[in-house]
Amino acid sequence: MRRVRGCGDESGQLTVLIIGFTVLCLLVAATVMGVSAVHIEHRKLLSAADGAAAAAADSFTLADTASGDRPPAAVLAPEKVRGVVATYLARDGAAARFEGLAVEGATGTPDGRTATVSLTAMAKVPIAGILLPHGVPIKATASARARLVR
């Protein structure tokens, strides 16, 4: 005798649905963790760039005011800014905290009064390390102005 399945026999369908939603939830969680990790590394790199820019802005010299018609002003030299940034990052131990840390060529002073620091590094992505073994490149730029106050 042949047995006919009824319309109400859906055994196993719920298991497939639960497995599918579980996989979807795990993928969403992994994506959120990866994006959060990259964002946190970017904020850390931005903090290092801010500190380096502030240190570089403090390395000013006084402008030549021999004419006497202008008040003294702070002047930054591009080479000195790059040197102070390298020294700051070495003392801060930034190379140990960031993988592939590099000072970009834009680091210097565009106008002689503002220290601009541009840093790049690689951020590791948790769980997605198989797909992104080298990490995600991140870049942070910070500026600080050298100013004399009375």
N, C-alpha and C positions, 0 to 999 in steps of 0.2 A: 504494500500500500504506500502510496506517495504522500509525503507530508507537505503541506502548504504552509509557508510562513505567513503569519498574520501581520497586519500593518503595524501593530503595536510592539513588535519585537525589534528593539533597537539596542540590544545589548552590545556594549563596547563603544558606542558612539560618545558617551559622556567622557570616557577615558581619553579619547583622542582630543576632545575639546579642552579638557583640563591640561593635557600635555602641551597643546598649542598655546594656551594662555600663559602657562608657566614659562615656556621658552620666550614668548613675547615680553613678559615682565622681566626676565633676566637680561634680555637684550637692551631694554630701556634702562634698567639699572646700570648696566655696564657702560652705556653711552653717557649717562649722567655722571658717573664716576670719572670717566675719561675727560669729559669737558671740564668738570670741576678741578681735576688735577692740573690740567693745562692752564686754567685760569689762575689757580693759586701760584703756580710757578711763574706766570707772567707778573703777578703782583709782587712776588719776591724779587724778580729781576728789575722791576720798576723801582722798588725800594733801594736796591743797590745802585741803580742809575741816579736816583735822587741824591743819595749820599755822596756819590762821586761828583755830581754837578755842584753840590754845595761846597765840597772841599776845593774843587777847581775854581769856583767863584771867589773863594777866600785867598787865592794865590795872586791877587792883583798887585800891580805896582802903580805908583802915582804918575800921572801924566806930567809932562814938562810944562810948568806954568811960569816960565821965565818972562813971558810977555806981561803977566800980571793983570790982564783984563778979564781973565776967566778964573773961576774957582777951581781948586784941584779936583781931578776926576780919577776914577779907578780905570786902569787899562789892563786887559788880559792879553797874553801872548799865546797863539795857538799851540806852539811846541810845549810851553809850560803847562797848559791845560791838559794836553795829552799825557805828559809826564806825571802830573798830580793824579790824574784818573788811574793810571797804571799803578802808582804807588798805593792809592787808596784801595783798589781792588785786591792788591797783594796783601796788604795789612788786614783787610776785612776777611780774607780767606774765601773770597767769592768763587775762585776757580774750583775749590773743593765742593762747594754747594751746587754749582751749575755745571752740567755736562756741555762741553763744547763752547764755553764762554769766550766771546771775542768782542773786542772794541771795534766798532764800525769806523769807517773813514770819515763819516760826518762829525765825529767827535772833534771839538775845537771851539773856536769862537767866531761866529759869523760877523760880528760888529765890533769886536774889541771890548765889549762890556758884558756880554752874555756868554756863559759857559754852557755848551751843549754837549751832552753825553748820550751816545747811542750804543746800546749793548745788544748782542744776540746770543742765544743759547738754544739748547735742545731740551724739550720737556718730555719726560717719559710718560706714557699712557698706560695705566694699570689695566690688566686683563687683555687689552688689545695689542699687547707687545708682540704677538704673533703676526698681526697684520701690519704693525708699524714698529719694526725692530729698532729703528734709529731714533724714534721719537718724532715730535712735532717741533718745527722751528718757531721760536718766539723772539720778539724784538721789543725793546723798551727804549724810549727816548725821554730824557729829562733835561730841563734848562734851569739855570740859576743866574741871577743878575748880580754883578759886582757893583756895590754901591757904597759911597761914603755917607756916613751920618754924623750929625753934629752932636 
